[in-house]
């Protein structure tokens, strides 16, 4: 995949990294996670070249895994806390919690360079799961935003994070810088994957 540009004004930071070896909603925070190209996060239940999410495996186990890595903005978690709910990084099932980037507004195919080695290509949005209700009353509703902000008026856009595939592996840890590269245009807004 060829990048036309890295955007120097679009940078962020890794807040925390997470994984879970079993299929469960939340993930445990780790000091670092290892990512492998074409597979995902080593030691995570969603590692694989083909789909690993149980409902998707039931439909078609041979689909490519476009959900190898899940990223969530810490700014969303802060909104939930400000609304009076307790929530921690990793609780929405993400592998990487970020800060400083509006992940939802990036186009399909955007590349995130995390630290020195890791490269993740964004594939789409994660659909908000009903298990989010366990965080508190009204939290699931907070996971949607009017699409006007993203040039999609009248549409409700889920903001429980973005999904991606690992293009180049390596280790990711808290405080790693994140740089954003854009695919050749025209750009396509992310949809649920």
Contact map, one row per residue, 1 for C-alpha under 8 A:
1110000000000000000000000000000000000000000000000000000000000000000000000000000000000000000000000000000000000000000000000000000000000000000000000000000000000000000000000000000000000010000000000
1111000000000000000000000000000000000000000000000000000000000000000000000000000000000000000000000000000000000000000000000000000000000000000000000000000000000000000000000000000000000011000000000
1111110000000000000000000000000000000000000000000000000000000000000000000000000000000000000000000000000000000010000000000000000000000000000000000000000000000000000000000000000000001111000000000
0111110000000000000000000000000000000000000000000000000000000000000000000000000000000000000000000000000000000000000000000000000000000000000000000000000000000000000000000000000000001111000000000
0011111000000000000000000000000000000000000000000000000000000000000000000000000000000000000000000000000000000000000000000000000000000000000000000000000000000000000000000000000000001110000000000
0011111100000000000000000000000000000000000000000000000000000000000000000000000000000000000000000000000000000000000000000000000000000000000000000000000000000000000000000000000000111100000000000
0000111111100000000000000000000000000000000000000000000000000000000000000000000000000000000000000000000000000000000000000000000000000000000000000000000000000000000000000000000000111100000000000
0000011111100000000000000000000000000000000000000000000000000000000000000000000000000000000000000000000000000000000000000000000000000000000000000000000000000000000000000000000000110000000000000
0000001111100000000000000000000000000000000000000000000000000000000000000000000000000000000000000000000000000000000000000000000000000000000000000000000000000000000000000000000000000000000000000
0000001111110000000000000000000000000000000000000000000000000000000000000000000000000000000000000000100000000000000000000000000000000000000000000000000000000000000000000000000000110000000000000
0000001111111000000000000000000000000000000000000000000000000000000000000000000000000000000000000001100000000000000000000000000000000000000000000000000000000000000000000000000011110000000000000
0000000001111100000000000000000000000000000000000000000000000000000000000000000000000000000000000111100000000000000000000000000000000000000000000000000000000000000000000000000011100000000000000
0000000000111110000000000000000000000000000000000000000000000000000000000000000000000000000000000111000000000000000000000000000000000000000000000000000000000000000000000000011111000000000000000
0000000000011111100000000000000000000000000000000000000000000000000000000000000000000000000000011110000000000000010000000000000000000000000000000000000000000000000000000000111111000000000000000
0000000000001111100000000000000000000000000000000000000000000000000000000100000000000000000000011110000000000000000000000000000000000000000000000000000000000000000000000000011000000000000000000
0000000000000111110000000000111000000000000000000000000000000000000000000000000000000000110000011100000000000000000000000000000000000000000000000000000000000000000000000000111000000000000000000
0000000000000111111000000000111110000000000000000000000000000000000000000000000000000000010000111000000000000000000000000000000000000000000000000000000000000000000000000001110000000000000000000
0000000000000001111100000011110110000000000000000000000000000000000000000000000000000000010001110000000000000000000000000000000000000000000000000000000000000000000000000000000000000000000000000
0000000000000000111110000011110010000000101110000000000000000000000000000000000000000000000001100000000000000000000000000000000000000000000000000000000000000000000000000000000000000000000000000
0000000000000000011111110111000000000000001110000000000000000000000000000000000000000000000000000000000000000000000000000000000000000000000000000000000000000000000000000000000000000000000000000
0000000000000000001111100000000000000000001110000000000000000000000000000000000000000000000000000000000000000000000000000000000000000000000000000000000000000000000000000000000000000000000000000
0000000000000000000111110000000000000000000110000000000000000000000000000000000000000000000000000000000000000000000000000000000000000000000000000000000000000000000000000000000000000000000000000
0000000000000000000111111000000000000000000011000000000000000000000000000000000000000000000000000000000000000000000000000000000000000000000000000000000000000000000000000000000000000000000000000
0000000000000000000101111110000000000000000000000000000000000000000000000000000000000000000010000000000000000000000000000000000000000000000000000000000000000000000000000000000000000000000000000
0000000000000000000000111110000000000000000000000000000000000000000000000000000000000000001110000000000000000000000000000000000000100000000000000000000000000000000000000000000000000000000000000
0000000000000000000100011111000000000000000000000000000000000000000000000000000000000000011111000000000000000000000000000000000000000000000000000000000000000000000000000000000000000000000000000
0000000000000000011100011111100000000000000000000000000000000000000000000000000000000000011111100000000000000000000000000000000000000000000000000000000000000000000000000000000000000000000000000
0000000000000000011100000111110000000000000000000000000000000000000000000000000000000000010000000000000000000000000000000000000000000000000000000000000000000000000000000000000000000000000000000
0000000000000001111000000011111000000000000000000000000000000000000000000000000000000000110000000000000000000000000000000000000000000000000000000000000000000000000000000000000000000000000000000
0000000000000001111000000001111110000000000000000000000000000000000000000000000000000000000000000000000000000000000000000000000000000000000000000000000000000000000000000000000000000000000000000
0000000000000001100000000000111110000000000000000000000000000000000000000000000000000000000000000000000000000000000000000000000000000000000000000000000000000000000000000000110000000000000000000
0000000000000000110000000000011111000000000000000000000000000000000000000000000000000000000000000000000000000000000000000000000000000000000000000000000000000000000000000011110000000000000000000
0000000000000000111000000000011111100000110000000000000000000000000000000000000000000000000000000000000000000000000000000000000000000000000000000000000000000000000000000011100000000000000000000
0000000000000000000000000000000111110000110000000000000000000000000000000000000000000000000000000000000000000000000000000000000000000000000000000000000000000000000000001111000000000000000000000
0000000000000000000000000000000011111011110000000000000000000000000000000000000000000000000000000000000000000000000001000000000000000000000000000000000000000000000001011111000000000000000000000
0000000000000000000000000000000001111111110000000000000000000000000000000000000000000000000000000000000000000000000000000000000000000000000000000000000000000000000001011100000000000000000000000
0000000000000000000000000000000000111111000000000000000000000000000000000000000000000000000000000000000000000000000000000000000000000000000000000000000000000000000011111000000000000000000000000
0000000000000000000000000000000000011111000000011000000000000000000000000000000000000000000000000000000000000000000000000000000000000000000000000000000000000000000011100000000000000000000000000
0000000000000000000000000000000000111111100000111000000000000000100100000000000000000000000000000000000000000000000000000000000000000000000000000000000000000000000011000000000000000000000000000
0000000000000000000000000000000000111111110101110000000000000000000110000000000000000000000000000000000000000000000000000000000000000000000000000000000000000000000011000000000000000000000000000
0000000000000000001000000000000011110011111101100000000000000000000110000000000000000000000000100000000000000000000000000000000000000000000000000000000000000000000000000000000000000000000000000
0000000000000000000000000000000011110001111100100000000000000000000000000000000000000000000000000000000000000000000000000000000000000000000000000000000000000000000000000000000000000000000000000
0000000000000000001110000000000000000000111110100000000000000000000000000000000000000000000000000000000000000000000000000000000000000000000000000000000000000000000000000000000000000000000000000
0000000000000000001111000000000000000001111111100000000000000000000000000000000000000000000000000000000000000000000000000000000000000000000000000000000000000000000000000000000000000000000000000
0000000000000000001111100000000000000000001111100001000000000000000000000000000000000000000000000000000000000000000000000000000000000000000000000000000000000000000000000000000000000000000000000
0000000000000000000000100000000000000001100111110011100000000000001100000000000000000000000000000000000000000000000000000000000000000000000000000000000000000000000000000000000000000000000000000
0000000000000000000000000000000000000011111111111001000000000000000100000000000000000000000000000000000000000000000000000000000000000000000000000000000000000000000000000000000000000000000000000
0000000000000000000000000000000000000111000001111111000000000000100100000000000000000000000000000000000000000000000000000000000000000000000000000000000000000000000000000000000000000000000000000
0000000000000000000000000000000000000110000000111110000000000001100000000000000000000000000000000000000000000000000000000000000000000000000000000000000000000000000000000000000000000000000000000
0000000000000000000000000000000000000000000000011111000000001111100000000000000000000000000000000000000000000000000000000000000000000000000000000000000000000000000000000000000000000000000000000
0000000000000000000000000000000000000000000001011111100110001111111000000000000000000000000000000000000000000000000000000000000000000000000000000000000000000000000000000000000000000000000000000
0000000000000000000000000000000000000000000011110111110110001000100000000000000000000000000000000000000000000000000000000000000000000000000000000000000000000000000000000000000000000000000000000
0000000000000000000000000000000000000000000001000011111110000000000000000000000000000000000000000000000000000000000000000000000000000000000000000000000000000000000000000000000000000000000000000
0000000000000000000000000000000000000000000000000001111111000000000000000000000000000000000000000000000000000000000000000000000000000000000000000000000000000000000000000000000000000000000000000
0000000000000000000000000000000000000000000000000000111111100000000000000000000000000000000000000000000000000000000000000000000000000000000000000000000000000000000000000000000000000000000000000
0000000000000000000000000000000000000000000000000011111111111000000000000000000000000000000000000000000000000000000000000000000000000000000000000000000000000000000000000000000000000000000000000
0000000000000000000000000000000000000000000000000011111111111100000000000000000000000000000000000000000000000000000000000000000000000000000000000000000000000000000000000000000000000000000000000
0000000000000000000000000000000000000000000000000000011111111000000000000000000000000000000000000000000000000000000000000000000000000000000000000000000000000000000000000000000000000000000000000
0000000000000000000000000000000000000000000000000000001111111000000000000000000000000000000000000000000000000000000000000000000000000000000000000000000000000000000000000000000000000000000000000
0000000000000000000000000000000000000000000000000000000111111110000000000000000000000000000000000000000000000000000000000000000000000000000000000000000000000000000000000000000000000000000000000
0000000000000000000000000000000000000000000000000111000111111110000000000000000000000000000000000000000000000000000000000000000000000000000000000000000000000000000000000000000000000000000000000
0000000000000000000000000000000000000000000000000110000010011111000000000000000000000000000000000000000000000000000000000000000000000000000000000000000000000000000000000000000000000000000000000
0000000000000000000000000000000000000000000000000110000000011111100000000000000000000000000000000000000000000000000000000000000000000000000000000000000000000000000000000000000000000000000000000
0000000000000000000000000000000000000000000000001110000000000111110000000000000000000000000000000000000000000000000000000000000000000000000000000000000000000000000000000000000000000000000000000
0000000000000000000000000000000000000010000000011111000000000011111100000000000000000000000000000000000000000000000000000000000000000000000000000000000000000000000010000000000000000000000000000
0000000000000000000000000000000000000000000000000010000000000001111100000000000000000000000000000000000000000000000000000010000000000000000000000000000000000000001110000000000000000000000000001
0000000000000000000000000000000000000000000001000010000000000000111111000000000000000000000000000000000000000000000000000010000000000000000000000000000000000000001110000000000000000000000000001
0000000000000000000000000000000000000011100001110000000000000000111111000000000000000000000000000000000000000000000000000000000000000000000000000000000000000000001111000000000000000000000000000
0000000000000000000000000000000000000001100000000000000000000000001111100000000000000000000001110000000000000000000000010000000000000000000000000000000000000000001111000000000000000000000000000
0000000000000000000000000000000000000000000000000000000000000000001111110000000000000000000011110000000000000000000000000000010000000000000000000000000000000000111100000000000000000000000000000
0000000000000000000000000000000000000000000000000000000000000000000011111000000000000000000001111100000000000000000000000000000000000000000000000000000000000000111000000000000000000000000000000
0000000000000000000000000000000000000000000000000000000000000000000001111101000000000000000101011100001000000000000000000000000000000000000000000000000000000001110000000000000000000000000000000
0000000000000000000000000000000000000000000000000000000000000000000000111111100000000000000000001111111000000000000000000000000000000000000000000000000000000000100000000000000000000000000000000
0000000000000010000000000000000000000000000000000000000000000000000000011111110000000000100000001110000000000000000000000000000000000000000000000000000000000000000000000000000000000000000000000
0000000000000000000000000000000000000000000000000000000000000000000000001111111000000000000000000011000000000000000000000000000000000000000000000000000000000000000000000000000000000000000000000
0000000000000000000000000000000000000000000000000000000000000000000000011111111100000000000000000000000000000000000000000000000000000000000000000000000000000000000000000000000000000000000000000
0000000000000000000000000000000000000000000000000000000000000000000000001111111110000011100000000000000000000000000000000000000000000000000000000000000000000000000000000000000000000000000000000
0000000000000000000000000000000000000000000000000000000000000000000000000111111111000000000000000000000000000000000000000000000000000000000000000000000000000000000000000000000000000000000000000
0000000000000000000000000000000000000000000000000000000000000000000000000011111111100000000000000000000000000000000000000000000000000000000000000000000000000000000000000000000000000000000000000
0000000000000000000000000000000000000000000000000000000000000000000000000001111111111110000000000000000000000000000000000000000000000000001001000000000000000000000000000000000000000000000000000
0000000000000000000000000000000000000000000000000000000000000000000000000000111111111110000000000000000000000000000000000000000000000000000000000000000000000000000000000000000000000000000000000
0000000000000000000000000000000000000000000000000000000000000000000000000000011111111000000000000000000000000000000000000000000000000000000000000000000000000000000000000000000000000000000000000
0000000000000000000000000000000000000000000000000000000000000000000000000000001111111000000000000000000000000000000000000000000000000000000000000000000000000000000000000000000000000000000000000
0000000000000000000000000000000000000000000000000000000000000000000000000000000111111100000000000000000000000000000000000000000000000000000000000000000000000000000000000000000000000000000000000
0000000000000000000000000000000000000000000000000000000000000000000000000000000111111110000000000000000000000000000000000000000000000011000000000000000000000000000000000000000000000000000000000
0000000000000000000000000000000000000000000000000000000000000000000000000000000110011111000000000000000000000000000000000000000000000010000000000000000000000000000000000000000000000000000000000
0000000000000000000000000000000000000000000000000000000000000000000000000000100110001111101000000000000000000000000000000000000000000010000000000000000000000000000000000000000000000000000000000
0000000000000000000000000000000000000000000000000000000000000000000000000000100000000111111000000000000000000000000000000000000000000000000000000000000000000000000000000000000000000000000000000
0000000000000001000000000000100000000000000000000000000000000000000000000100100000000011111101001000000000000000000000000000000000000000000000000000000000000000000000000000000000000000000000000
0000000000000001110000000111100000000000000000000000000000000000000000000000000000000001111111111000000000000000000000000000000000000000000000000000000000000000000000000000000000000000000000000
0000000000000000000000001110000000000000000000000000000000000000000000000000000000000011111111000000000000000000000000000000000000000000000000000000000000000000000000000000000000000000000000000
0000000000000000000000001110000000000000000000000000000000000000000000010000000000000000111111000000000000000000000000000000000000010000000000000000000000000001000000000000000000000000000000000
0000000000000000000000011110000000000000000000000000000000000000000001000000000000000000011111100000000000000000000000000000000000000000000000000000000000000000000000000000000000000000000000000
0000000000000000011000000110000000000000000000000000000000000000000011110000000000000000111111111000000000000000000000000000000000000000000000000000000000000000100000000000000000000000000000000
0000000000000000111000000010000000000000100000000000000000000000000011100000000000000000010011111000000000000000000000000000000000000000000000000000000000000000000000000000000000000000000000000
0000000000000111110000000000000000000000000000000000000000000000000011110000000000000000010001111100000000000000000000000000000000000000000000000000000000000000000000000000000000000000000000000
0000000000000111100000000000000000000000000000000000000000000000000000111100000000000000110001111110000000000000000000000000000000000000000000000000000000000000000000000000000000000000000000000
0000000000011111000000000000000000000000000000000000000000000000000000111100000000000000000000011111100000000000000000000000000000000000000000000000000000000000000000000000000000000000000000000
0000000000011110000000000000000000000000000000000000000000000000000000001110000000000000000000001111100000000000000000000000000000000000000000000000000000000000000000000000000000000000000000000
0000000000111000000000000000000000000000000000000000000000000000000000001010000000000000000000000111110000000000000000000000000000000000000000000000000000000000000000000000000000000000000000000
0000000001110000000000000000000000000000000000000000000000000000000000001000000000000000000000000111111000000000000000000000000000000000000000000000000000000000000000000000000000000000000000000
0000000000000000000000000000000000000000000000000000000000000000000000001000000000000000000000000001111111000000000000000000000000000000000000000000000000000000000000000000000000000000000000000
0000000000000000000000000000000000000000000000000000000000000000000000011000000000000000000000000000111111000000000000000000000000000000000000000000000000000000110000000000000000000000000000000
0000000000000000000000000000000000000000000000000000000000000000000000000000000000000000000000000000011111000000000000000000100000000000000000000000000000000010110000000000000000000000000001000
0000000000000000000000000000000000000000000000000000000000000000000000000000000000000000000000000000011111100000000000000000000000000000000000000000010000000000000000000000000000000000000011000
0000000000000000000000000000000000000000000000000000000000000000000000000000000000000000000000000000011111110100000000000000000000000000000000000000000000000000000000000000000000000000000011000
0000000000000000000000000000000000000000000000000000000000000000000000000000000000000000000000000000000011111100000000000100000000000000000000000000000000000000000000000000000000000100001111000
0000000000000000000000000000000000000000000000000000000000000000000000000000000000000000000000000000000001111100000000001111000000000000000000000000000000000000000000000000000000000000001111000
0000000000000000000000000000000000000000000000000000000000000000000000000000000000000000000000000000000000111110000000001110000000000000000000000000000000000000000000000000000000000110000000000
0000000000000000000000000000000000000000000000000000000000000000000000000000000000000000000000000000000001111111000000001100000000000000000000000000000000000000000000000000000000011110000000000
0010000000000000000000000000000000000000000000000000000000000000000000000000000000000000000000000000000000001111100000111100000000000000000000000000000000000000000000000000000000011110000000000
0000000000000000000000000000000000000000000000000000000000000000000000000000000000000000000000000000000000000111110001111100000000000000000000000000000000000000000000000000000001111000000000000
0000000000000000000000000000000000000000000000000000000000000000000000000000000000000000000000000000000000000011111111110000000000000000000000000000000000000000000000000000000011111000000000000
0000000000000100000000000000000000000000000000000000000000000000000000000000000000000000000000000000000000000001111111110000000000000000000000000000000000000000000000000001000111100000000000000
0000000000000000000000000000000000000000000000000000000000000000000000000000000000000000000000000000000000000000111111000000000000000000000000000000000000000000000000000011000111000000000000000
0000000000000000000000000000000000000000000000000000000000000000000000000000000000000000000000000000000000000000111111000000000000000000000000000000000000000000000000000000000000000000000000000
0000000000000000000000000000000000000000000000000000000000000000000000000000000000000000000000000000000000000000111111100000000000000000000000000000000000000000000000011110000000000000000000000
0000000000000000000000000000000000100000000000000000000000000000000000000000000000000000000000000000000000000001111111110000000000000000000000000000000000000000000001111111000000000000000000000
0000000000000000000000000000000000000000000000000000000000000000000000000000000000000000000000000000000000000011110011111000000000000000000000000000000000000000000001111000000000000000000000000
0000000000000000000000000000000000000000000000000000000000000000000010000000000000000000000000000000000000000011110001111100000000000000000000000000000000000000000111110000000000000000000000000
0000000000000000000000000000000000000000000000000000000000000000000000000000000000000000000000000000000000011111000000111110000000000000000000000000000000000000000111100000000000000000000000000
0000000000000000000000000000000000000000000000000000000000000000000000000000000000000000000000000000000000111111000000011111000000000000000000000000000000000000011110000000000000000000000000000
0000000000000000000000000000000000000000000000000000000000000000011000000000000000000000000000000000000000011000000000001111100000000000000000000000000000000000011110000000000000000000000001001
0000000000000000000000000000000000000000000000000000000000000000000000000000000000000000000000000000000000010000000000000111110000000000000000000000000000000000011100000000000000000000000001111
0000000000000000000000000000000000000000000000000000000000000000000000000000000000000000000000000000000100000000000000000011111000000000000000000000000000000111111000000000000000000000000001111
0000000000000000000000000000000000000000000000000000000000000000000001000000000000000000000000000000000000000000000000000001111100000000000000000000000000000111111000000000000000000000000000011
0000000000000000000000000000000000000000000000000000000000000000000000000000000000000000000000000000000000000000000000000000111110000000000000000000000000000111000000000000000000000000000000011
0000000000000000000000000000000000000000000000000000000000000000000000000000000000000000000000000000000000000000000000000000011111010000000100100000000000000111000000000000000000000000000000000
0000000000000000000000000000000000000000000000000000000000000000000000000000000000000000000000000000000000000000000000000000001111110000000100000000000000000000000000000000000000000000000000000
0000000000000000000000000000000000000000000000000000000000000000000000000000000000000000000000000000000000000000000000000000000111111000000100000000000000000000000000000000000000000000000000000
0000000000000000000000001000000000000000000000000000000000000000000000000000000000000000000000000000000000000000000000000000000011111100000000000000000000000000000000000000000000000000000000000
0000000000000000000000000000000000000000000000000000000000000000000000000000000000000000000100000000000000000000000000000000000111111111001100000000000000000000000000000000000000000000000000000
0000000000000000000000000000000000000000000000000000000000000000000000000000000000000000000000000000000000000000000000000000000001111111111100000000000000000000000000000000000000000000000000000
0000000000000000000000000000000000000000000000000000000000000000000000000000000000000000000000000000000000000000000000000000000000111111100000000000000000000000000000000000000000000000000000000
0000000000000000000000000000000000000000000000000000000000000000000000000000000000001110000000000000000000000000000000000000000000011111101000000000000000000000000000000000000000000000000000000
0000000000000000000000000000000000000000000000000000000000000000000000000000000000001000000000000000000000000000000000000000000000011111111000000000000000000000000000000000000000000000000000000
0000000000000000000000000000000000000000000000000000000000000000000000000000000000000000000000000000000000000000000000000000000000001111111100000000000000000000000000000000000000000000000000000
0000000000000000000000000000000000000000000000000000000000000000000000000000000000000000000000000000000000000000000000000000000000001001111111000000000000000000000000000000000000000000000000000
0000000000000000000000000000000000000000000000000000000000000000000000000000000100000000000000000000000000000000000000000000000000011011111111100000000000000000000000000000000000000000000000000
0000000000000000000000000000000000000000000000000000000000000000000000000000000000000000000000000000000000000000000000000000000111011000111111110000000000000000000000000000000000000000000000000
0000000000000000000000000000000000000000000000000000000000000000000000000000000000000000000000000000000000000000000000000000000000000000011111110000000000000000000000000000000000000000000000000
0000000000000000000000000000000000000000000000000000000000000000000000000000000100000000000000000000000000000000000000000000000000000000011111111000000000000000000000000000000000000000000000000
0000000000000000000000000000000000000000000000000000000000000000000000000000000000000000000000000000000000000000000000000000000100000000001111111000000000000111000000000000000000000000000000000
0000000000000000000000000000000000000000000000000000000000000000000000000000000000000000000000000000000000000000000000000000000000000000000111111100000000011110000000000000000000000000000000000
0000000000000000000000000000000000000000000000000000000000000000000000000000000000000000000000000000000000000000000000000000000000000000000001111110000000011110000000000000000000000000000000000
0000000000000000000000000000000000000000000000000000000000000000000000000000000000000000000000000000000000000000000000000000000000000000000000011111100111111000000000000000000000000000000000000
0000000000000000000000000000000000000000000000000000000000000000000000000000000000000000000000000000000000000000000000000000000000000000000000001111111111111000000000000000000000000000000000000
0000000000000000000000000000000000000000000000000000000000000000000000000000000000000000000000000000000000000000000000000000000000000000000000000111111111100000000000000000000000000000000000000
0000000000000000000000000000000000000000000000000000000000000000000000000000000000000000000000000000000000000000000000000000000000000000000000000111111110000000000000000000000000000000000000000
0000000000000000000000000000000000000000000000000000000000000000000000000000000000000000000000000000000010000000000000000000000000000000000000000011111110000000000000000000000000000000000000000
0000000000000000000000000000000000000000000000000000000000000000000000000000000000000000000000000000000000000000000000000000000000000000000000000011111110000000000000000000000000000000000000000
0000000000000000000000000000000000000000000000000000000000000000000000000000000000000000000000000000000000000000000000000000000000000000000000000111111111100000000000000000000000000000000000000
0000000000000000000000000000000000000000000000000000000000000000000000000000000000000000000000000000000000000000000000000000000000000000000000000111111111100000000000000000000000000000000000000
0000000000000000000000000000000000000000000000000000000000000000000000000000000000000000000000000000000000000000000000000000000000000000000000000111000111110000000000000000000000000000000000000
0000000000000000000000000000000000000000000000000000000000000000000000000000000000000000000000000000000000000000000000000000000000000000000000000111000111111000000000000000000000000000000000000
0000000000000000000000000000000000000000000000000000000000000000000000000000000000000000000000000000000000000000000000000000000000000000000000011110000001111100000000000000000000000000000000000
0000000000000000000000000000000000000000000000000000000000000000000000000000000000000000000000000000000000000000000000000000000000000000000000011110000000111110000000000000000000000000000000000
0000000000000000000000000000000000000000000000000000000000000000000000000000000000000000000000000000000000000000000000000000111100000000000000111000000000011111100000000000000000000000000000000
0000000000000000000000000000000000000000000000000000000000000000000000000000000000000000000000000000000100000000000000000000111100000000000000111000000000001111110000000000000000000000000000000
0000000000000000000000000000000000000000000000000000000000000000000000010000000000000000000100000000000000000000000000000000111100000000000000100000000000000111110000000000000000000000000000000
0000000000000000000000000000000000000000000000000000000000000000000001111000000000000000000001000000001100000000000000000000110000000000000000000000000000000111111000000000000000000000000000000
0000000000000000000000000000000000000000000000000000000000000000000001110000000000000000000000000000001100000000000000000111110000000000000000000000000000000011111100000000000000000000000000000
0000000000000000000000000000000000000000000000000000000000000000011111100000000000000000000000000000000000000000000000000111110000000000000000000000000000000000111110000000000000000000000000001
0000000000000000000000000000000000000000000000000000000000000000011111000000000000000000000000000000000000000000000000011111000000000000000000000000000000000000011111000000000000000000000000000
0000000000000000000000000000000000001111000000000000000000000000111110000000000000000000000000000000000000000000000000011110000000000000000000000000000000000000001111100000000000000000000000000
0000000000000000000000000000000000111111000000000000000000000000000110000000000000000000000000000000000000000000000001111000000000000000000000000000000000000000000111111000000000000000000000000
0000000000000000000000000000000000001100000000000000000000000000000000000000000000000000000000000000000000000000000001111000000000000000000000000000000000000000000011111000000000000000000000000
0000000000000000000000000000000000111000000000000000000000000000000000000000000000000000000000000000000000000000000011110000000000000000000000000000000000000000000001111100000000000000000000000
0000000000000000000000000000000001111000000000000000000000000000000000000000000000000000000000000000000000000000000011100000000000000000000000000000000000000000000001111110000000000000000000000
0000000000000000000000000000000001110000000000000000000000000000000000000000000000000000000000000000000000000000000011000000000000000000000000000000000000000000000000011111000000000000000000000
0000000000000000000000000000000111100000000000000000000000000000000000000000000000000000000000000000000000000000001011000000000000000000000000000000000000000000000000001111100000000000000000000
0000000000000000100000000000000111100000000000000000000000000000000000000000000000000000000000000000000000000000011001000000000000000000000000000000000000000000000000000111110100000000000000000
0000000000000101100000000000001110000000000000000000000000000000000000000000000000000000000000000000000000000000000000000000000000000000000000000000000000000000000000000011111100000000000000000
0000000000001111100000000000001100000000000000000000000000000000000000000000000000000000000000000000000000000000000000000000000000000000000000000000000000000000000000000001111100000000000000000
0000000000001111000000000000000000000000000000000000000000000000000000000000000000000000000000000000000000000000000000000000000000000000000000000000000000000000000000000000111110000000000000000
0000000000001100000000000000000000000000000000000000000000000000000000000000000000000000000000000000000000000000011000000000000000000000000000000000000000000000000000000001111111000000000000000
0000000000111100000000000000000000000000000000000000000000000000000000000000000000000000000000000000000000000000111000000000000000000000000000000000000000000000000000000000001111100000000000000
0000000000111100000000000000000000000000000000000000000000000000000000000000000000000000000000000000000000000001111000000000000000000000000000000000000000000000000000000000000111110000000000000
0000011101110000000000000000000000000000000000000000000000000000000000000000000000000000000000000000000000000001110000000000000000000000000000000000000000000000000000000000000011111000000000000
0000011101100000000000000000000000000000000000000000000000000000000000000000000000000000000000000000000000000111100000000000000000000000000000000000000000000000000000000000000001111100000000000
0011111000000000000000000000000000000000000000000000000000000000000000000000000000000000000000000000000000000111100000000000000000000000000000000000000000000000000000000000000000111110000000000
0011111000000000000000000000000000000000000000000000000000000000000000000000000000000000000000000000000000101110000000000000000000000000000000000000000000000000000000000000000000011111000000000
1111100000000000000000000000000000000000000000000000000000000000000000000000000000000000000000000000000000001110000000000000000000000000000000000000000000000000000000000000000000001111101000000
0111000000000000000000000000000000000000000000000000000000000000000000000000000000000000000000000000000000000000000000000000000000000000000000000000000000000000000000000000000000000111111000000
0000000000000000000000000000000000000000000000000000000000000000000000000000000000000000000000000000000000000000000000000000000000000000000000000000000000000000000000000000000000000011111000000
0000000000000000000000000000000000000000000000000000000000000000000000000000000000000000000000000000000000000000000000000000000000000000000000000000000000000000000000000000000000000001111100000
0000000000000000000000000000000000000000000000000000000000000000000000000000000000000000000000000000000000110000000000000000000000000000000000000000000000000000000000000000000000000011111110000
0000000000000000000000000000000000000000000000000000000000000000000000000000000000000000000000000000000000110000000000000000000000000000000000000000000000000000000000000000000000000000011111000
0000000000000000000000000000000000000000000000000000000000000000000000000000000000000000000000000000000011110000000000000000000000000000000000000000000000000000000000000000000000000000001111100
0000000000000000000000000000000000000000000000000000000000000000000000000000000000000000000000000000000111110000000000000011100000000000000000000000000000000000000000000000000000000000000111110
0000000000000000000000000000000000000000000000000000000000000000000000000000000000000000000000000000000000000000000000000001100000000000000000000000000000000000000000000000000000000000000011111
0000000000000000000000000000000000000000000000000000000000000000000000000000000000000000000000000000000000000000000000000001111000000000000000000000000000000000000000000000000000000000000001111
0000000000000000000000000000000000000000000000000000000000000000011000000000000000000000000000000000000000000000000000000011111000000000000000000000000000000000001000000000000000000000000000111
